[in-house]
Amino acid sequence: MIRLLRAGAVLALLALAMPLAASAKGRPSISASSAILIEPSSGEIIYARNPYTPREIASTTKMMTALLLLERRSLGHRVKVVNYNPSPAESTAGLIPGERLTSADMLRALLLPSANEAAASIAVDVGGSQKGFVRMMNARAKRAGLRRTHFSNPDGLDGRRNYSTARDLASLGVLLRENPFARRLVDRSKAEMRSGLRKRTVYNRNTLIGSVPWMNGIKTGHTSSAGYLLVGGASRNGAELISVVMGEPSEAARNTDTLKLMRYGFGRYRSVDAVTKGQRFATLSVSGRDEKVQVLASRSADVVMRSGERPTTILSGLPTELTGPLAKGARVGYVIVLRRGKSVARVPLVTASAVAAPPLLAAAGGWPGPLAAGLVALILILFFANLVRRRRRQRRPERVQREPA
């Protein structure tokens, strides 16, 4: 009896422990003070810890500095390096005061080694002064809807008025990656700068780039008061995720927590083939002809979905029948992809073959309809009227012109 009671107690303890173990396995345990993981195409939050708590953001500030340079200057524009006296602990790229670098190279210095002199030079070039540039940074943050973000400098050095949240930093990371040049740049472990007084090779402080194949961004940050930060980007099996960790105790913890979040997210989201190029969505009759034409998707469309979910499709703008002439590949409507009832993709539908013009009677409405009969009668009346007119002219005697006396 005692043995049975003991066995029952053990089973009860195991039953209590199992949900806790499953919970710990399902939701990652991280050391960050604030964190978030989002699926950018839908904006869905997959994981969050204190996502709306404002904190110091260190060099992740430079994402806004880069965004303004990309929006206000061309990549070939030359930026003059300003005088800058860094402290021993600051991040620099060895830029020389007075030399001029292209915006592209300034971005390489800004986003990979996180050079503070690059941030200061960009601020003067774009904003006229650091104060002017900071006003532009805050105005841009407001337009982007970053409601809990405020900038006080272009580089992210400690300041009580330079702060943001995990949620706002994720949104800023999405904005920056919309630029093709920036997207490619933050996915590089190193880059060569060719403009200026000499060539330089700069290295990415985000050590996950290059070591983890599916990690592709975005920006690191660190100061003694802000701790370690990383706005991370990753792509795997067609799905993309953006993560943010703030207030980490070390670079190792920053990297470990970022990977935990990413693996957690990729286990819950995947890319689904919603529409395939050439997929048939309808077969339509041709007006006035005894034939049908297939209607196909003009391109493919992939949608990121939660595991176990499927997208739905609806047809829009498709006629009940086709009226020629139409060339092969003519657009005749759309297929709209829905994710949980919300439109996320719109693919043109095209004809699989050419559509000839309808016969005359069919174009008029089909024989023996009243419109066709009226049209035929009008043609016949005009034909016979013209015939009568010709015959009268032929019967009319020719007038003989007399010569004057």
C-alpha positions in Angstrom: 0.0 0.0 0.0 2.8 2.4 0.9 4.6 1.5 -2.3 1.4 2.4 -4.3 1.1 5.7 -2.5 4.7 6.5 -3.2 4.2 5.6 -6.9 1.1 7.8 -7.1 3.0 10.7 -5.5 5.8 10.3 -8.1 3.3 10.2 -10.9 1.6 13.3 -9.6 4.9 15.2 -9.4 5.7 14.2 -12.9 2.3 15.3 -14.1 2.9 18.7 -12.5 6.4 19.0 -14.0 5.5 18.1 -17.5 3.5 21.4 -18.4 6.3 23.4 -16.8 9.0 21.6 -18.9 6.9 22.0 -22.0 6.4 25.7 -21.3 10.1 26.3 -20.7 10.9 24.4 -24.0 8.3 26.3 -26.0 9.1 29.9 -24.9 12.9 30.8 -24.9 14.5 31.9 -21.6 16.7 34.9 -22.2 18.6 37.4 -20.1 17.7 40.6 -22.1 16.0 43.4 -20.1 13.8 44.0 -23.2 13.3 41.9 -26.3 10.9 41.3 -29.2 10.6 39.1 -32.2 8.3 40.0 -35.1 7.3 38.6 -38.5 7.7 41.8 -40.6 5.3 41.1 -43.5 2.4 40.8 -41.0 3.8 42.9 -38.1 2.9 40.0 -35.8 4.7 39.9 -32.5 5.9 36.3 -31.9 7.8 37.0 -28.6 8.0 40.0 -26.3 9.5 41.0 -23.0 9.0 44.6 -21.9 8.7 45.6 -25.6 7.4 49.2 -24.8 9.9 50.1 -22.1 12.1 53.0 -23.2 15.8 52.2 -22.7 19.2 53.6 -23.9 20.0 52.3 -27.3 23.7 53.0 -27.9 24.8 52.5 -31.5 21.5 51.1 -32.8 20.8 54.9 -33.0 22.9 54.7 -36.2 20.1 52.9 -38.0 18.2 56.3 -38.1 21.4 58.1 -39.1 21.9 55.7 -42.0 18.2 55.9 -43.0 18.4 59.7 -43.3 21.6 59.6 -45.4 20.0 57.1 -47.7 16.8 59.2 -48.1 18.6 62.6 -48.5 21.8 61.8 -50.5 22.8 59.6 -53.4 25.2 56.7 -52.9 27.8 58.6 -55.0 27.5 61.8 -53.0 30.8 62.8 -51.3 30.7 63.5 -47.6 33.5 65.4 -45.9 34.9 63.9 -42.7 34.7 66.4 -39.9 37.1 66.9 -37.0 36.3 64.3 -34.3 38.1 63.4 -31.2 37.0 60.0 -30.0 37.6 58.6 -26.5 39.7 55.4 -26.3 36.6 53.2 -25.9 34.7 54.6 -28.9 34.1 52.8 -32.2 35.9 54.4 -35.2 37.0 53.5 -38.7 40.2 55.6 -38.9 38.6 58.3 -41.1 40.8 61.3 -41.7 39.4 64.8 -41.2 39.0 66.7 -44.5 38.9 63.6 -46.7 35.8 63.0 -48.7 34.1 59.6 -48.9 31.1 58.5 -50.9 27.8 58.1 -49.0 28.2 54.3 -49.8 31.5 54.2 -48.0 30.2 56.3 -45.1 27.4 53.8 -44.7 30.0 51.0 -44.7 31.9 52.7 -41.9 28.7 53.6 -40.0 26.9 50.2 -40.1 29.7 47.7 -39.9 32.4 48.9 -37.5 29.9 51.5 -36.1 32.2 54.4 -36.6 31.3 57.5 -34.6 33.2 59.9 -36.8 31.2 58.7 -39.7 28.0 59.5 -37.8 29.2 63.0 -36.9 30.2 63.6 -40.6 26.9 62.5 -41.9 25.1 64.7 -39.4 26.9 67.8 -40.6 26.5 67.0 -44.3 22.8 66.2 -44.1 21.6 68.4 -41.3 24.1 71.3 -41.5 25.0 70.7 -37.8 24.5 68.0 -35.3 21.6 69.9 -33.7 19.9 70.3 -37.1 20.4 66.6 -37.8 19.0 65.5 -34.5 15.8 67.5 -35.2 15.6 65.6 -38.5 16.0 62.3 -36.7 13.2 63.0 -34.3 10.9 64.3 -37.1 11.6 61.1 -39.1 10.9 59.0 -36.1 7.6 60.7 -35.6 6.6 60.1 -39.3 7.5 56.5 -38.9 5.3 56.1 -35.9 8.1 55.5 -33.4 6.2 57.0 -30.5 8.5 56.0 -27.7 11.7 57.0 -29.4 13.8 60.2 -29.0 17.3 61.0 -30.3 19.8 63.4 -28.9 22.8 62.6 -31.1 23.6 60.7 -34.3 25.9 58.1 -32.8 24.1 56.7 -29.7 26.6 57.7 -27.0 25.0 57.7 -23.6 22.4 60.4 -23.0 19.2 60.4 -21.0 17.3 61.8 -24.0 18.6 59.2 -26.5 16.2 56.2 -26.0 13.8 53.8 -27.7 12.0 50.6 -27.2 12.4 47.1 -28.5 9.2 47.5 -30.5 10.3 50.8 -32.1 13.8 49.5 -32.9 12.3 46.5 -34.7 10.2 48.9 -36.8 13.3 51.0 -37.5 15.2 47.9 -38.6 12.4 47.0 -41.0 12.5 50.5 -42.5 16.2 50.4 -43.0 16.2 47.0 -44.7 13.7 48.2 -47.2 16.6 50.0 -48.9 18.4 47.4 -51.1 21.9 48.8 -50.5 21.5 48.8 -46.7 19.9 45.3 -46.8 22.9 43.9 -48.6 25.5 45.8 -46.5 24.3 44.7 -43.1 24.5 41.1 -44.3 28.3 41.3 -44.9 31.0 40.4 -42.4 33.4 42.8 -43.9 33.6 45.4 -46.7 36.2 47.4 -48.6 36.0 51.2 -48.7 37.6 52.6 -51.8 36.9 56.4 -51.7 38.8 58.9 -49.5 42.6 59.2 -49.2 43.2 55.4 -48.9 41.5 52.1 -49.2 40.3 50.4 -46.0 38.7 47.1 -45.0 36.1 47.4 -42.3 34.6 44.5 -40.3 31.1 44.0 -39.0 30.6 44.1 -35.2 27.7 41.7 -35.6 29.7 38.5 -35.3 26.6 36.4 -36.1 27.0 37.5 -39.7 29.1 35.0 -41.5 29.0 32.4 -38.7 25.3 31.7 -38.9 24.3 31.4 -42.6 20.6 32.5 -42.1 21.4 35.6 -40.0 21.5 38.8 -42.2 21.6 41.9 -40.0 21.1 44.4 -38.7 22.9 46.6 -36.1 24.7 46.1 -32.8 25.1 48.6 -30.0 26.9 48.8 -26.7 27.7 51.3 -23.9 28.4 50.7 -20.3 25.0 52.0 -19.2 22.9 50.6 -22.1 24.5 47.1 -22.1 24.7 45.1 -25.2 22.1 45.4 -27.9 21.4 43.7 -31.3 18.7 44.4 -33.8 18.8 41.1 -35.7 17.5 40.0 -39.1 17.2 36.5 -40.4 15.8 34.6 -43.4 15.2 30.9 -43.4 13.1 28.7 -45.7 11.5 31.8 -47.3 10.4 33.3 -44.0 12.0 36.5 -42.5 12.1 37.6 -38.9 13.3 40.7 -37.0 14.5 40.4 -33.4 15.7 43.0 -30.8 17.5 42.3 -27.5 18.4 45.2 -25.2 20.3 45.5 -21.9 22.3 42.2 -22.4 25.2 41.6 -19.9 27.6 40.5 -22.6 28.2 40.0 -26.3 27.9 36.3 -25.9 24.5 36.6 -24.1 23.4 39.0 -26.9 24.2 36.5 -29.6 22.8 33.5 -27.7 19.5 35.2 -26.9 19.2 36.4 -30.5 19.6 32.9 -31.9 17.1 31.5 -29.3 14.5 34.0 -30.5 15.1 33.3 -34.1 14.9 29.5 -33.8 11.8 29.9 -31.7 10.2 32.0 -34.5 11.3 29.8 -37.4 9.7 26.9 -35.6 6.4 28.7 -35.8 6.4 30.4 -39.2 7.1 29.2 -42.7 6.8 30.4 -46.3 3.9 29.0 -48.3 3.4 28.9 -52.0 0.1 30.7 -52.3 0.1 31.1 -56.1 2.3 29.5 -58.7 3.2 31.1 -62.0 1.1 29.5 -64.7 -1.5 28.1 -62.3 -4.9 28.0 -63.8 -7.6 29.9 -62.0 -10.5 30.0 -64.5 -11.6 28.8 -67.9 -13.7 31.5 -69.7 -16.0 31.3 -72.8 -15.2 33.6 -75.7 -18.0 35.9 -76.9 -19.4 34.9 -80.3 -17.2 31.8 -80.6 -17.5 28.2 -79.6 -14.2 28.1 -77.7 -12.8 28.6 -74.2 -9.6 30.2 -72.9 -7.7 29.4 -69.7 -6.8 32.2 -67.3 -3.4 31.8 -65.6 -1.4 33.5 -62.8 1.2 35.7 -64.3 3.7 35.2 -61.5 4.2 33.3 -58.2 3.4 34.6 -54.7 4.8 33.3 -51.5 3.3 34.2 -48.1 4.7 33.7 -44.6 2.2 31.9 -42.5 2.0 30.4 -39.0 2.6 26.7 -38.9 -0.6 24.8 -39.7 -2.2 27.7 -41.5 -3.0 28.0 -45.2 -3.7 31.2 -47.3 -6.9 31.6 -49.2 -7.4 33.2 -52.6 -10.3 35.1 -54.2 -10.7 36.3 -57.8 -11.2 40.0 -58.6 -12.1 41.9 -61.8 -12.6 38.7 -63.8 -15.2 39.0 -66.6 -17.9 36.4 -67.1 -16.6 35.9 -70.7 -13.8 37.1 -72.9 -14.3 39.5 -75.9 -11.5 39.7 -78.4 -9.3 40.7 -79.8 -6.9 39.9 -77.0 -3.2 39.0 -77.2 -1.8 36.0 -75.4 -0.9 37.1 -71.9 -3.5 39.9 -71.8 -4.4 40.9 -68.2 -8.0 40.1 -67.5 -8.3 40.2 -63.7 -6.5 39.4 -60.4 -6.1 36.7 -57.8 -5.9 38.1 -54.3 -4.1 36.2 -51.6 -5.6 36.5 -48.1 -3.9 35.7 -44.8 -6.5 35.4 -42.0 -8.8 37.5 -44.1 -6.4 40.3 -44.9 -5.0 40.9 -48.4 -1.3 40.3 -48.6 -0.6 39.8 -52.3 -2.3 40.6 -55.6 -1.3 38.7 -58.7 -2.5 39.6 -62.3 -4.4 36.9 -64.2 -3.6 36.6 -67.9 -4.9 34.7 -70.9 -3.2 31.5 -71.8 -3.8 32.1 -75.6 -4.8 34.8 -77.9 -8.5 35.6 -78.3 -9.8 36.5 -81.8 -12.3 39.2 -82.5 -15.9 38.0 -82.6 -17.8 37.6 -85.9 -19.8 40.7 -86.9 -23.3 39.3 -86.0 -22.0 37.9 -82.7 -20.5 41.3 -81.9 -23.8 42.9 -82.5 -25.5 40.6 -80.0 -26.0 37.3 -81.8 -28.3 36.2 -84.6 -31.3 36.6 -84.7 -31.5 39.2 -81.9 -33.1 42.5 -82.6 -29.8 44.4 -82.5 -28.3 42.1 -85.1 -31.4 42.3 -87.3 -31.5 46.0 -87.2 -27.8 46.3 -88.1 -28.3 43.9 -91.1 -31.4 45.8 -92.2 -29.5 49.1 -92.1 -26.7 47.6 -94.1 -29.1 46.3 -96.7 -31.0 49.6 -97.0 -27.7 51.5 -97.5 -26.6 48.9 -100.1 -29.8 49.2 -102.2 -29.9 53.0 -101.9 -26.4 53.2 -103.3 -27.3 50.7 -106.1 -30.4 52.7 -107.1 -28.4 55.9 -107.1 -25.8 54.4 -109.5 -28.5 53.1 -111.9 -30.1 56.6 -112.1 -26.8 58.2 -113.0 -26.3 55.6 -115.8 -29.8 56.3 -117.3 -29.5 60.1 -117.2 -28.7 61.5 -120.8 -25.5 63.3 -121.3 -25.7 67.1 -121.8 -24.2 68.3 -125.1 -22.2 71.4 -124.7 -22.5 73.8 -127.7 -19.6 75.8 -128.9 -20.1 79.6 -128.6 -20.8 81.3 -132.0 
